[in-house]
């Protein structure tokens, strides 16, 4: 089986509420899907031996519906064999799960377990994160959380709706990134000379990232269709008209922005502190000393960004050695879906490298001017 097919199967498992077993197996015959929360009141296992080399463990469970029109009703569910792995599905008595009720044109009703219900526990994890941020950073932490909320709102209520309505993905992602950079930096760090320097450095570098991304995408002939998410977008009505290459570039810009803020604010603060420590430093001295610190920052952040992208795709890297017998390694790295991740990392790293001298130069110019007046 080719690598693309493995990815498609994996996404079917992960996509959960978007492509459920019901919608995959009965897309043409489905009248309606309804989704409910349910508690597992009984779980058992049956071992099904398909052949000498493959053994499947299929669970039979009984659930009590906790929400919606079916609340209080109990049903026995046998998961579809096509969506059952060779390992236990990890559904235990007492678990709260998401189930789907599928009604076909024939009148048949089928129940499927979609996923574990994890929203409440996600809420606890989010609460712990917020508590730690506020405890250690006080007012600044609160403002940074407000900035995070604004960033998510801009993406969720402005950028994404505009793209879905037919807007250019690159244009709207760039516009959203510029707005997010300004709002989040001022909210998190306050209105000051240092913050303004960081904002200007961020805006300049974000604009440069468009050119860097476009150049790297052009050099590698990426179409934007190699990502599994883009694969499913192409199956929708929007996918017929969506500029996938523009969407790829826009995603690169937004993905780089988070780390870019860290670089520009740090460099602005470094040069500002150098000026306070020795007001006699000239612009050239401020730039040289600030860049010396920036080089260390670049070294650590490039590694951080690369590891972040590798971690997000780590199962894929585990699969590469296993697939050597079917495809040579060079062919896997040449494939578009893996090339996209590599280019995404290279674009982000290149932009971070550019951000350091640009922001340091702006800061040295501003603070060096103050030195001249003194």
C-alpha positions in Angstrom: 0.0 0.0 0.0 1.4 3.4 -0.9 2.2 6.1 1.6 -0.7 8.3 0.5 -3.2 5.6 1.2 -1.8 5.2 4.7 -2.2 8.9 5.3 -5.8 8.9 4.0 -6.7 6.0 6.3 -5.1 7.8 9.3 -7.0 11.0 8.6 -10.3 9.1 8.4 -9.6 7.8 11.9 -8.5 11.3 13.2 -11.1 13.4 11.4 -13.8 12.3 13.9 -16.8 14.5 13.7 -16.0 15.6 10.1 -15.8 12.2 8.4 -17.4 9.6 10.6 -17.7 5.9 9.8 -21.3 6.7 8.9 -20.4 9.3 6.3 -17.6 7.2 4.8 -19.6 4.0 4.3 -23.0 5.5 3.5 -22.3 8.9 2.1 -24.7 8.4 -0.8 -27.5 6.7 1.2 -27.4 8.7 4.4 -30.5 10.8 5.1 -29.2 12.3 8.4 -26.5 12.0 11.0 -27.2 12.8 14.6 -24.5 13.0 17.3 -24.8 12.3 21.0 -22.7 12.0 24.1 -23.1 8.6 25.7 -21.7 6.7 28.7 -20.4 3.2 28.3 -22.2 1.0 30.8 -20.8 -2.3 29.5 -17.7 -3.2 27.4 -16.6 -6.6 26.2 -14.1 -7.9 23.7 -14.3 -10.5 21.0 -11.2 -11.7 19.2 -11.7 -12.1 15.5 -8.9 -14.0 13.7 -8.9 -13.0 10.0 -5.9 -15.0 8.9 -2.8 -16.6 10.3 -0.9 -13.3 10.4 -3.6 -10.9 11.5 -5.7 -10.8 14.6 -8.4 -8.2 15.2 -9.9 -7.3 18.6 -13.4 -6.0 18.2 -15.3 -4.5 21.2 -19.0 -4.8 21.8 -20.3 -2.1 24.0 -23.6 -0.9 25.5 -24.1 2.8 25.9 -26.6 5.1 27.6 -27.3 8.3 25.7 -26.6 11.4 27.8 -27.8 14.2 25.5 -30.3 15.1 22.8 -33.5 13.5 21.7 -32.2 10.0 22.6 -31.3 10.9 26.2 -31.8 8.0 28.6 -32.0 5.3 25.9 -29.6 2.4 25.8 -28.1 0.8 22.8 -25.7 -2.1 22.0 -23.0 -1.1 19.5 -20.5 -3.2 17.6 -17.9 -1.0 15.9 -17.5 -1.3 12.2 -14.7 -3.8 11.5 -13.2 -1.5 8.8 -12.5 1.0 11.6 -11.2 -1.4 14.1 -7.5 -1.7 14.6 -5.6 -4.9 15.7 -5.3 -3.3 19.1 -7.9 -2.7 21.7 -9.9 0.5 21.1 -9.3 1.7 24.6 -13.1 2.0 25.4 -13.8 1.0 28.9 -16.8 0.9 31.1 -17.6 4.3 32.5 -16.1 6.2 29.6 -18.1 9.0 28.0 -17.9 8.7 24.2 -19.4 10.4 21.1 -21.8 8.3 19.1 -23.4 8.8 15.8 -26.9 7.8 14.7 -27.1 7.3 11.0 -30.5 7.0 9.3 -30.4 5.6 5.7 -32.9 6.0 2.9 -33.9 2.4 3.5 -35.0 3.3 7.0 -32.2 1.4 8.6 -30.6 3.0 11.7 -27.0 2.4 12.5 -25.1 3.5 15.6 -21.3 4.0 15.6 -18.8 5.1 18.2 -17.0 8.1 16.8 -14.5 9.1 19.6 -13.9 9.6 23.2 -15.6 12.7 24.7 -12.7 14.8 25.9 -13.9 18.5 26.0 -14.3 18.7 29.8 -10.8 17.4 30.3 -9.5 19.8 27.7 -11.1 22.6 29.7 -9.2 21.5 32.8 -5.9 21.5 30.8 -6.7 25.0 29.5 -7.5 26.2 33.0 -4.1 24.9 34.3 -2.3 26.7 31.6 -4.2 30.0 32.3 -3.5 29.6 36.0 0.2 29.1 35.5 0.5 32.1 33.1 -1.3 34.4 35.5 0.5 33.2 38.6 4.0 33.8 37.1 3.4 36.8 34.9 0.5 38.7 36.7 -0.9 41.5 34.7 1.3 40.9 31.6 0.1 37.3 31.5 -3.5 38.4 31.6 -2.9 40.8 28.7 -1.0 38.1 26.7 -4.0 35.8 27.1 -6.2 38.6 25.9 -3.9 39.0 22.9 -4.2 35.2 22.3 -8.0 35.5 22.4 -7.9 38.4 19.9 -5.6 36.4 17.6 -7.9 33.4 17.6 -10.9 35.7 17.0 -9.2 37.4 14.0 -8.4 34.0 12.5 -11.8 32.4 13.3 -14.1 35.3 12.5 -12.3 37.3 9.8 -9.6 35.3 8.0 -11.3 31.9 7.7 -14.8 33.3 6.8 -13.2 35.4 4.1 -11.3 32.5 2.6 -14.5 30.3 2.7 -16.4 33.0 0.9 -13.9 33.0 -2.0 -11.2 35.4 -0.8 -7.6 35.0 -1.7 -6.0 32.8 1.1 -2.6 34.5 0.9 -4.0 38.0 1.0 -6.3 37.3 4.0 -3.7 35.3 5.9 -1.2 38.2 5.4 -3.7 40.8 6.5 -4.6 38.7 9.5 -1.0 38.2 10.4 -0.2 41.9 10.3 -3.2 42.8 12.5 -2.4 40.0 14.9 1.2 41.2 15.2 0.2 44.7 16.0 -2.6 43.9 18.5 -1.0 41.0 20.3 2.4 42.8 20.8 0.9 45.9 22.2 -1.5 44.0 24.4 1.2 41.8 25.8 4.0 44.3 26.2 2.2 47.6 26.5 2.8 50.8 24.5 6.5 51.7 24.6 9.4 52.4 22.4 10.6 48.8 22.7 7.2 47.4 21.7 6.9 49.8 18.7 10.4 48.7 17.5 9.3 45.0 17.8 6.1 45.8 15.9 7.9 47.5 13.1 10.5 44.7 12.9 7.7 42.0 12.9 5.7 43.8 10.2 8.8 44.1 7.9 9.8 40.5 8.4 6.2 39.2 7.8 6.2 41.0 4.5 9.6 39.5 3.6 8.2 36.1 4.6 5.8 36.3 1.7 8.7 36.7 -0.8 10.8 34.0 0.9 7.9 31.6 1.0 6.9 32.3 -2.6 10.5 31.8 -3.7 10.9 28.4 -1.9 7.5 27.2 -3.1 8.4 28.1 -6.7 11.8 26.5 -6.5 10.4 23.2 -5.3 7.3 23.3 -7.5 4.8 22.8 -4.6 1.2 23.0 -5.5 -0.2 23.0 -1.9 -2.2 19.8 -2.6 0.3 17.5 -0.7 -1.1 18.0 2.7 -3.8 15.6 3.9 -6.1 18.5 5.0 -5.8 20.0 1.5 -6.8 16.5 0.2 -10.1 16.7 2.0 -10.6 20.3 1.1 -10.5 19.3 -2.6 -13.4 17.0 -2.0 -15.6 19.9 -0.9 -17.3 22.5 -3.1 -14.8 25.1 -2.0 -11.9 22.9 -3.1 -12.7 23.4 -6.7 -11.9 27.1 -6.6 -9.6 27.4 -3.6 -6.0 28.5 -4.3 -4.1 25.8 -2.5 -0.7 27.3 -3.2 -1.9 30.6 -1.7 -3.3 28.7 1.3 0.1 27.0 1.8 1.9 30.3 1.8 -0.6 31.9 4.1 -0.3 29.0 6.6 3.5 29.4 6.5 3.1 33.1 7.4 0.8 32.5 10.3 2.9 29.6 11.6 6.0 31.7 11.6 4.4 34.7 13.3 4.2 33.2 16.8 8.0 32.6 17.0 8.7 35.8 15.1 7.1 37.9 17.9 9.5 36.3 20.4 12.6 37.2 18.3 11.6 40.8 17.7 10.6 41.6 21.2 13.8 40.0 22.6 16.1 41.9 20.2 14.3 45.2 21.0 14.7 44.6 24.7 18.4 43.6 24.4 19.3 46.8 22.6 17.2 48.8 25.0 19.0 47.3 28.0 22.4 47.9 26.3 21.5 51.5 25.9 20.4 51.8 29.5 23.6 50.1 30.7 25.8 52.4 28.7 24.2 55.4 27.1 27.4 56.3 25.4 27.2 53.4 23.0 26.9 54.5 19.4 24.5 53.0 16.9 27.2 50.8 15.5 28.1 49.5 18.9 24.5 48.9 19.8 24.0 47.0 16.6 27.1 44.9 17.0 26.4 44.0 20.6 22.7 43.4 20.0 23.5 41.2 17.0 26.0 39.2 19.1 23.1 38.2 21.4 20.8 37.7 18.4 23.1 35.1 16.9 22.6 33.0 20.0 18.9 33.5 19.8 18.8 32.4 16.1 20.7 29.2 16.9 18.2 28.1 19.6 15.1 29.2 17.7 16.0 27.5 14.5 16.4 24.3 16.4 13.2 24.9 18.3 11.2 25.5 15.1 12.6 22.5 13.3 11.8 20.3 16.3 8.3 21.7 16.5 7.5 20.7 12.9 9.2 17.3 13.3 7.2 16.6 16.5 3.9 17.5 14.7 4.7 14.9 12.0 6.6 12.4 14.1 4.5 9.3 13.2 5.4 10.0 9.6 9.1 9.9 10.4 8.6 6.5 12.1 6.9 5.2 9.0 9.8 6.2 6.6 12.2 3.4 7.7 9.3 0.9 7.6 8.5 1.8 4.0 12.1 1.4 2.6 11.2 -2.0 1.2 8.4 -0.5 -0.9 9.9 2.9 -1.8 13.4 4.3 -1.6 13.9 7.0 1.0 14.8 9.7 -1.6 11.4 9.1 -3.2 9.6 9.7 0.1 11.5 13.0 0.8 10.8 14.0 -2.8 7.0 13.6 -2.3 5.0 16.8 -2.0 3.5 16.1 1.4 6.9 15.7 3.0 8.5 18.4 0.9 5.8 20.8 2.2 6.8 20.2 5.8 10.5 20.7 5.0 9.9 23.9 3.1 7.6 25.1 5.9 10.5 24.7 8.3 13.0 26.3 6.0 10.8 29.3 5.4 10.2 29.8 9.1 13.9 29.5 9.9 14.9 31.8 7.1 12.5 34.5 8.3 13.8 34.2 11.9 17.3 34.7 10.7 16.2 37.9 8.8 14.2 39.2 11.8 17.3 39.4 14.1 19.4 41.9 12.0 16.3 43.9 10.9 15.0 44.4 14.4 18.4 45.0 15.9 19.1 47.6 13.2 15.8 49.5 13.9 16.5 49.4 17.7 20.1 50.5 17.4 18.9 53.4 15.1 16.2 54.5 17.6 18.2 54.2 20.8 21.4 55.4 19.2 19.6 58.6 18.2 18.7 59.1 21.9 22.4 58.6 22.7 23.3 61.3 20.3 20.9 63.8 22.0 22.3 62.9 25.4 
